[in-house]
Amino acid sequence: MEKKQIREMNQPPTLSRHNFLSGTKRKAIEERMNRVEENRKYAQMIDRRSRSYFPLAFIIFNIFYWIYYIKFAKDTIE
């Protein structure tokens, strides 16, 4: 709700959307803005999780790779 109020405060007073839009259009725009905000929050959550999951996956992959390389591939190279 706070971001919505800030957006409304940043609108010029003569071009306020409340003056020109009917109730149904205003409601549709507000619903769309809410969906956009929800999608933004979802994307931020994915970004936060990815910051830890991708390095963790890389470390796990490296551990298994080097275990395989040291035990099995080393014998085939010699």
C-alpha positions in Angstrom: 0.0 0.0 0.0 2.9 2.3 0.7 4.3 2.2 -2.8 0.9 2.9 -4.2 0.5 6.0 -2.1 4.0 7.2 -3.2 3.1 6.7 -6.8 -0.1 8.7 -6.4 1.8 11.5 -4.6 4.3 11.6 -7.6 1.5 12.2 -10.1 1.0 15.8 -11.1 -2.2 17.2 -9.6 -3.7 18.3 -13.0 -3.1 14.9 -14.6 -4.1 12.7 -11.8 -5.6 9.5 -13.0 -8.5 9.9 -10.6 -9.8 12.8 -12.6 -9.9 11.1 -15.9 -10.6 7.4 -15.3 -13.9 5.8 -14.5 -14.2 3.5 -11.5 -13.9 0.2 -13.5 -10.9 1.4 -15.5 -9.2 2.6 -12.3 -9.9 -0.8 -10.6 -8.5 -2.6 -13.6 -5.4 -0.5 -13.6 -4.9 -1.0 -9.8 -5.4 -4.8 -10.2 -2.8 -4.9 -12.9 -0.4 -2.8 -10.8 -0.9 -5.3 -7.9 -0.2 -8.2 -10.3 3.0 -6.5 -11.5 4.1 -5.9 -7.9 3.4 -9.6 -7.0 5.4 -10.7 -10.0 8.3 -8.4 -9.1 8.3 -9.9 -5.5 8.3 -13.4 -7.0 11.2 -12.6 -9.2 13.1 -11.1 -6.3 12.5 -14.3 -4.3 13.9 -16.4 -7.2 17.0 -14.1 -7.4 17.6 -14.4 -3.6 17.4 -18.2 -3.7 19.5 -18.4 -6.8 22.3 -16.5 -5.2 22.8 -19.5 -2.8 21.6 -22.4 -4.9 23.8 -21.9 -8.0 27.1 -21.7 -6.1 26.0 -24.6 -3.9 25.2 -26.7 -7.0 28.6 -25.8 -8.5 30.4 -26.8 -5.3 28.6 -30.2 -5.2 29.2 -30.8 -8.9 32.9 -30.1 -8.4 33.2 -32.5 -5.4 31.6 -35.3 -7.4 33.7 -34.5 -10.5 37.0 -34.5 -8.6 36.1 -37.7 -6.7 35.3 -39.4 -10.1 38.5 -38.0 -11.7 40.8 -39.0 -8.9 39.4 -42.6 -8.6 38.4 -43.6 -12.1 39.7 -41.3 -14.8 43.3 -41.1 -13.5 43.7 -44.9 -14.2 42.6 -44.6 -17.8 45.0 -41.7 -18.5 48.1 -43.5 -17.4 
